[in-house]
Amino acid sequence: MSIEDRIKATAKNIEGKIQEAVGEISGDPKDQAEGRAKQTEAKVRHTAEDVKDEIKKVID
């Protein structure tokens, strides 16, 4: 697993949370939806990294 990939996923999650919050404050549903989508993408990336870690453990 790459620490770099985890950092990118975490950054994407934070970016999504901020965008969703800005959308809520401004009342912009597009920003809210895009922010939630970024958070979902980050969760998928983290899950993929978790799977890679588990596979590596099994192989080692």
Buried (B, 14 or more C-beta within 10 A) or exposed (E): BEEEBBEEBEEBBEBBBEBBEEBEEEEBEEBBEBBBEBBEBBBEBBEEBEEEEEEEEEEE
